[in-house]
Amino acid sequence: MAQDFEKLNIQWFPGHMTKAQRMIEEHMKQVDAVCEILDARIPMASRNPDIDRLAGEKPRIVVLNRTDLADPKATARWRAAFQRQGMTVLETDSRSGKGVNGAIYWTDQTSWSNENTLNYKKRLGRSHNLDLMAGLSLQGQKNTYDGVASTQITSEELGIAGIHTGNYQKVQSNYYDWRMMSAFLRANYNFRYKYYLTFSFRADGSSKFPSDNRWGYFPSAGLSWNFNRENLLKKSEWMSNGKLRLSWGLTGNNRTQTPYDFYSQITVNPGSGNSLDYVFGGERVPGYYVSNMANERLKWETTEQWNAGLDLGFFEDRIKVTADWYDKVTRDLLLYALLPASSGFEQGMLNIGKIRNRGFELTLETVNVKTRQFQWSTSFNIAFNRNRILGLVDGQNTLQSSVSWETRFNSQFPYISQVGKPTGMMYGFIYDGTYKAEDFDDKGNLVSGVPSFKGNAMQPGDMKYRDMNGDGVIDDYDRTSIGCGQPLNTGGFGNNFNWKNFDLNIFFAWSYGNDVLNANRLVFESGWRSQTNQLASYADRWSPENPASNIPRVNAVGREEYSSRVIEDGSFLRLKNVSLGYTLPSRSLRKAGISQMRVYVSADNIWTLTGYSGPDPEVSTRNSVLTPGFDWSAYPRAFGFTAGVNLTF
């Protein structure tokens, strides 16, 4: 019977069931049996001849949603059409079927920590200096999330106080509780404040891992040399600071999604569409099921890092330069990743492979002008990072990642991570525009050498993808890397001006070379979803009157695929902040007991230069190392204006 209804384009909306069931109960005495409960949220553009056939399948109840039909005349036509067939017609005014509804939720979070340290300093003779520190820390956090929700509330006049008059609904409750214990020590030694040696060691135990892997051990060591204190440079007038640094160390990460990811968890969703409820003894009984795979091997994520640095200062630090080179290798990454189908689960928290981040950072600070009443200083920093995957779990060469955001795309994999390449490369088809008239012969068939998409009958205006393997057919084997969410460099540039009691700060920030997957265009520049506004750019879509356009036609074949069409350059330059302040003379404040008073105004996110078509290029709504630069309905960084007063007593 369900197949017959699908032929009639009758859609099922579980959200309407609560009120529908109550209405049906009132009519059960007039109806011998109930075959289906229907929400007639279907167009009345034309008479469906199959409705006549439904008359032979009585008794039947149809629920008309007046809100969805909108037009009272349309509701009346539907009512009459069903009643002529002997069907019982019920009506509701709620678009969601919930009527007057409301909910109240509360969150309780308790965080605690206890830090204990012991310090010892000793000077040995005139040349040796020793500084020791040992400590023990305890910390934890407990989170609870509860609530109550109700639909079909009898009156909205009572507000939330009337929530008990409706039908209570299922509310998801959460409880998290984690704890960590750490023991650490550090030893600093220097010889005549020229040669420095640092050693540290810490042991961290976290409740987020099984007992066999609960503890992680992380040593580090560093050397530095203040060469400006050597006799050759000690009396130098042009060099005020000079230091060489070299360090090595291990650090740990225990950031799992929940404190219980290594457990095999039991889930129950009574009454929901995806529950495993069953009938026992004539009653509906909630079904429990294992929702994730236990992982007794889950352990600390560990990063090993080498760092070499140089600090320079010239002319009493009027010019300061800091340069750092680093090489970080992270192993046993904690990621919620896809599992093999043989496991019986879709995803799980795993320790995945090994990643290298290698880069260079440079900071330059200058005092350009310095007089009695005016000073102008500048700061500049730039960072380069190169990211590579050195290995994946169990010898895999490729790891694909999905993004949950829209039903039609959730089963696809817009990101791929491969050994030897950066993490989270964007993955899909290469878009070559739309099919044009010259791609077809006089009979409407594709000319020789022009491939079709998955064997479909193509038309001008359909989406045209590149045949990467040259087999004459566009299919899943033609997907390839189409973008990278990792920037080539990032940085900032600021200027500070001080004149008498006024101060002005201007700061710019940028990112260069990163791509953004603009998923908004998959919905709002494709024309496949009815009753959905489109971007202004979609007015220039392909049509017989606009045959040269590379924006696909309405309902184009291939529209529900990730491709380079929606991959955009996310580079930007942003005027991040401008602040202006004035510090009142202290002599005018002394009588009020105020030692300093500064009034200021500040503006944030003032101006952005970018080629990105979305509202904000600095976006990643599904941000993780495996899915960078994904933009779906992100709220842009808002312009902000602040005025304030700083007082010091």
N, C-alpha and C positions, 0 to 999 in steps of 0.2 A: 504493500500500500504506500509505503514511503516513496517508492520509485514513481508511482503515479503522481504523487504530489509534486515531485521534482519536475515532472514534465509540465506541470501547470505554473511553474515559476513561483510557487507559494513558499515563502521563507518562514523559517522557524526562529522565534526570538524568545529564548528562555527567560529574559528579564520580565516578560509579561505574564508569566505563569502564576504568580502569587494571586493577583487580583482575578485572573481568569478562573482559577480553581474555585475561589470563593463564589464567583458568579455562577459557575456551573453547579456547585453544590445546591444552590437555591433552585435550580431547574431540573435536578435529578428526578423528581417525581413525574415530570412531563416527558422525560426522555428515557427510553428503554436501555440504551447503552451509549457510550461515548467512544467513537472510533478515533477521532483526532481533535486536537485543539489547535486552531489556526489563527495566526495573526494576519489579517488581510492587508498587509502593507505592500500592496502590489499595484501597479499602474492600471488605470481604467481607460487607457487610450482606445482599446478595442474590445469587443466581446470575445471571450475565449470559448470556442465551441465545446471544449471538454467539460465546461461547467455543467452542461446538460447531462453528461454521462454521470456526474456525481450524484444526480437524483436517485440513481439506483443503488447507492451505497448508504442510504439513510439508516439509522438516524445520525445526524451530524450537527455539531455546534461550531459556529464560526464567531470569532471575536474580532470585531471591527475596532480599529484604533482611530478615533476621530482626529486626534492630534496629528498623526502621521498622514491621514488622508487630506487634512487641512481644509479642503473645500466642502462645505455642508452639502452641496448638490451631489458631489461625488459620493459622499457617505450615503445619501439617500438612494442613489442609483445602485450602489453595491447592496444595500439592505434589501431593496426590492428584488434584485436579481437572485439573491440567495433565498429569500422567502418564497419566491415563485417556485423554487425547487424543493420546497418543504423543509428547509433547513432552519434551525433555531439560531437567531442572530442576537448576540450580546454585544455591548459597546463599552468602550473605556476611553477616558480622556488623557491618560498618561502616556507620553511618548516612551518612557522607559518601562511602563507597567508598574512603577513603584508608588504612584500616587504621591501624597505628601510623605516625605521621608526625611530622615535625619540620622546623624551619628555623632558620637562623642568619643574621642580617643585620648589616652594619656600615656605619657612616657616618663619613666623614672630611671635616672642614670646616676649611679654612685661610683665615683672614682676615688681611690685612696693610694697613698704612697708613703713609704717610710725610708728615709735615707740616713745612713750612719757612716761617717768618715773619720779617719784618724790620720793626722798629719805630723810629720817629723822633718825638721830642717836642721842641717848641721853644716858649719863651715870648718873645713879641715885645713889648718894652716892659712896661708894667704892666697892660695891658688885654687883650692878645690872646694866646690859647693855641691851639697847633696840635698835633695828634696824628695821625701818619700810620702806616699799616700796609700791607704788601704781603706776599703769600704764594703758595706753590705747594704743592698737595697731590696725592698719588697714593694710590690705594687699590684693593683688589681682593679677590675671594673665589673660592675653588674648593671645590666640593662633589662628592663621589663617594658613591654608594650602591650596594652590591653585596650579594650573599648567595647562599645555596644552600639548597634545600628538597628534601625527599624524602618519598615515600609508600611504604606497604607495607614498612616497616622490619621486619626479621625478628624483632627483639626490642627491647623498650623498656628492658631491664635496662642496656644500655650507655649509655643517654641519648643526648646529641648525638654522642658518639663513634661511634655505630652508624649514623650517617646515610648512610654509604656502602653499607650493605647493602640499601637500598631502591631505589626508582625515582626518579631525579632529575627535578625539575619545573622548569618555566620560572620564572625570577625576574626581575622588572623591575629593570633597572639604570639609574641616572641619573648624569649628569656635567654639572655647571654650572661655568662659568668666566666671570667678568665683571671689567671693570676700568674705572676712571674717573680722569680727570685734571682738576684744577681750578686756575685762576689767579684771584686775587682781590686787591682793594685797598680800603682804607677811609680816609676823611679826616674827622676831627672838629675842629671849630673852635668856640670860644666867646669871647664878649666879656664880660669882667668876671664870668664865671660866671652871667650872666643870660640871654644869648641864645646858643642852640646851633644849629649847622648840621652835619649829618652827610650824607656821600655815600659810597656803596659801589658796587662793580661786580665781578661775577664771571662767568667763562666756564667752563662745565662740558662736558667731553667724555666720552661714555659709549659703551662697546662694545655696549650693548643696542639701538642704533639703526644703521641703514645709514649708510654713510660720508657721504652727502650731507646727512644730518640729525643727524650725531653731536654737534655742538656746539650748546649753548644759551647765550644771553647774558642776564644778569639784573641790571639796575641798580636802585638804590633811593636815596631821599633823604628827609631828615627835618628838621623845625624844632621847636624847643621854647623856651619862655619861662618862666623862673623869676620870676614876677611878685611873689613874696613878698620878693624882694631889691630891689624898687623902694623909693624913699624913703618913699612913702606907707605901706608895710606893713613896712618894714625893722625897725622897733622895736615891731612889734605883739606884744602879750603873748598874744593868742588864736590867731594863725595862725603855725604853725611851718613849714609847707611849702605851696607853691602853684605848680603847673606846668601849662602848656598844651602839648599835643603835636599835631603834624600830620606824617603820613608817607605816602609812596607807594613802591611797589616791585613788582618782578616776582620770582617764585620759580619754580623748576622741579621737576618730578617725573619720575623715570625708572623707577618701580616697575612693570615688566611682570611677567607670570606667570613667564617664564623669560628667560634672557639671549638666547634665539634666536627670539623670537616673530616677528621680521620675515623669518626664513628660511622657505623652503618645505621642510618636514621630511619625511623618509622613515620609515615605520613598518613593522615586521614583527612578526607575532604567530604564530609557527609552532605549529601544533597546537591553537590556540584555536578556540572556536566562531565567532569573528568574523574569522578570518584569511582571507587571499586565497591560501592554498596551492593548488598545482596539481600535476598528475601529469605528469612528463616522463621519458621513457625507462623507464617502468614504476615510477618512484619518486616519492614525495611530495616536492615542492620548496617551500621557503618562498616566499611571495609578498610582495613589497614594494609599498607604495602611498604616495601623497602624502597625508599626514594633515592638513595645514593649508595655507592659502593664503599665499603670500609677500606681504609688504606693504613695498614699497620706500619708501613715503611715511610710514612710522611715524616719529614725532618726539616731542620733549619735550612733556609736558603743562605748561602755563604758567598761573600764577595772578597776576592783577594785583589789588593790594589798596590801598585807601585806609583810613587809620586816623586818627581824631581822639580825643584823650584828655585827661582832666583828673585831676590828682593833688592832693589836699588833705590837710593835716595841721593839727590844732587842739590847742591846749593841750599843747605839747611832745609831740605825736603820740599823745596819749591817745585821740584819734579820728582815724582815717585813712580816706579815701574815694578810691577809684580807679574811674573811669568810662571806658569805651571804646566807641566806635561804629566799626563797620567795614563795608566794602563790598568783597566779594571776587568777582571774575569769573574763573572757570576755563575756559579754552578748550583744545581738543584733548585732552580727557580720555582717559587710557589705560584702556580697558575691554575685557574679553573679551566680545564681544557677538555676537548673531545676525547671520548674513550672508544676503543674498538667495539664494533657491534657485538662481538662474541662475549663481551663483558655483561651484556644485558642492560647497560646503562648508557645514557647519552653523554654525560659530562661528569667530571669529578675533579677534586683538588689533588694535584699531582706535583711531584718534583720533576721538572722538565729540563733536561739538557744543560747546555752551557753557552753563555753569551759573553762577548768581549765588547767593551766600550773603551775606545782609545781617543784621546783628544788633547787639545791645547787651549789654555785660557790666558788672556792678556788683559791686564788692567793698567791704565795710565791716569795719573792724577797730577794736575799742574796748577800752580798759582800764577796766573798770567799777569795780573796787575795787583800790586799791594802798596797802597799809600796810607796816610794817616786816616783819611775819611772814606776811602773807596778800595774795595777788594773784589777781584773777579777770579774765580777758580773753576776748573773744568775737570770732569771725570769721564772716562771712556773705558768700556770693557767689551770684549768680544770673546766668544767661545766656539770652538770647533769640536764636534764629536762625530766619530765614525763607529757605527754599530754593526757587529757581525755575529751570526749564529755559528758556534763552534761544534755543537752537537745537540741532538734531540733525544728524547727518551727511547730506550730499547732499540737503538740503532736506526731510528726513523730518519729519513732524509727530508721529509715534508710534513708540515703541520698546518692544516687549514682551520680557519676560525670563522664562526658565524656571528652575526649581530642580530639581536632580537629587537625589532622595532615595528615591522609591518608584516602581516600574515603572508602576503604573497612573496616576500623576500626572505623570510626567516629560515627557510630550508636551504638557502644558497650560502656560499662561502666567499665573502668579499675580501678576505685577507688570507695571505699565505706566508708561512715562514719556512725558509729553506736553508739548509746548512751551507755556509759560505756567503750568505746574503744578509741584508739588514732584516730585523724583526718586523713583522706586520706589514709586509708589502701588499699594496692593494691589488686585487686579483679580479679579472673579468675579461670581457671582449674588448678588442680595439675597435672603436667606432669610426667608420669611414663615411659618415653622412647618411643621407637617405637614397633609396633607389630612385633613379631618374628615368625619364621616358626612354632615353637611349639605351638603358639596360634591358629593354624588352623588344621583341620582334613584333611584326604586324598582328600576330595572333595572341599577343599578350604573354608570351612565354619568355623566360630569361634567355638572353643571347648566350652563345657558347662562351665559357670562361667566367661567367658571372655566377657565383654560388648562391644558393638559397639558404635560408635559415631553418635548420632542422627539418628540411623536406617540405616546408609550407609553400603554398601558392602565394608568391610575392606580388605586391602592387607598388606602383610609384608612391613614394612617401613613407614606405616601410623602412625600418631601421636596417642599415647595411653594416655588417661586421666583417672584419678581415679574416680570410681563410689562412690561418697561421701555418697549418701543416700541408696545404696545397692539395687536399683530397677532393676538392670541388663541393664540399658540404660544410656549412657552418654548424658546428655542434660543440659539445662540452670539451672536446679535445683541442679546441682553438682558444680556450681561455689562457691568459698569460698575465704576467706582472704588468700593471698599468699605472702604478704610482707608488710613491714612498712618503710616509707621514713624518719621516725624520728630517729636520732642517739641516742644511749645510752649515749654517752658523746662526747664532743669536747674539744679541748684545744690547747695550744701552749707552746713552750719551746725555750728560747733564751739565748744566752751567749754574753756578751760584754767584749772585751779585749782592754786595753789601755796600750801601752808601749811607753814611751817618747811621741813623737808627732804622733804616729801611733794609729789608732783605727780600730777594727775589730768587726763586728756584724754578728752572725749566728742565724737564726730563723727557727724553725720547727713548722708546724701546723698539726693537725690530726682530723679525725672524725672516730668514731667507732660505729658499730652496725646498720647503716642505709642501707636500700636496694635501689637499682636503677632499674627501669623498662627500660631495654635496648631495645627500640622499633626498633633500627637499625637492630637487628637480625630477627625481623618479616619480614623484606624486604630482607635483604642481607644474610640471612642464612635459606632460606626457599624454594627458587627455584620456586616461583609461578609467578613471573613477568618476562616476556620475555625481552630479550635484556638488561638485568640488571646485572652488575657485582655482584659477590657474595664474601663474606668474604673467606679468605683462609681456615678457618675451615670447610667450606662447601664441600671441597674436600674429607672430611672424612665422608660424608653422607652415609646413608644406600643404599646399592645396592646388587644385588645377589653375587657380589664378596666381599662385606663387610657387611655381614648379622648381625654382632653384634653391629653395630653403633646405637647410640641413636639420631643421627641427622636425621631428616625426609628425605625421598626420594623426588625426584622432583615431584611436583604437589601432594604432600601427602594430604590425607583427613584430615581435621581439622587444616590446616595450618593458617587459618585466624582467630585465636582465641588468646586472651590473656591467658597466662598460666605461671606457675612457671618456664618454660623453659627459659624465658627471664628475670626472676628476679634474680639479682646478688647482692652480698655483695658489697656495695659501700665504705667500710672502706678504709682509706688511711693514710699514713704518708708522708708529703711533706716537702722537704727542700724549704721553701718559699722564703727566701732571704739571700744573703750573701753580705755584703758591706765592703769595705776596704778604709780607708781614711788616709790622712796625712795633718797635720796642720803646715804650715810654721812658723818658729820663727818670732815673732812680730817685733823684732828689725830689721830684714832685710826688713820690709815692711813700716816702718814709713816714710821713705823719699818719698814713693809713695802715702802717705796719706791713707794707708790701715791699719786698726787696726787688721784684721784677714783674713787669706786666707787658705781655705781647699780644697784640690783636692781629688777626690774620684772616685771609680768604684763600680758598684753594679750590681748584677745579681738576677733575679726573676724566680721562678718556675723552679728550677734547676733539681730536682730529685723527683720522686714519687714512693713510695712502695705501691702496691695495688694488689688485686686479680681480680679487675674489668677488663673485656675484652675490654671495650670501650676506646676511646682516653683519657677520663678525668673522674675520679669518682666524682669530685666536680661539679656536673651538675644538673640542673633542668630547662629544656627548657620551661616547662609549669608551672612555679613556682607559687603556691598559697597554702593556708592552706589545700585545698581539693585535690590537685594534686601534691604532692611533689615527687621529684626524678624521673622525666620523662626525658628520653634521646632520642631525635630524631634529628639527624644531628647537634649536638651541636659542635660549634667550641671550641677546647680545649684551656685551658689557655696557652698562648705562652711563651716560654722562652724569657726573656728580658735582655738586657745588656745596662747599662747606665754609662756614664762617665761625670763628671761635676766638676765645680769649685764654691765654695761658698765664696763670698767676703763680708766683713763688713767694712764700712768706718766710 
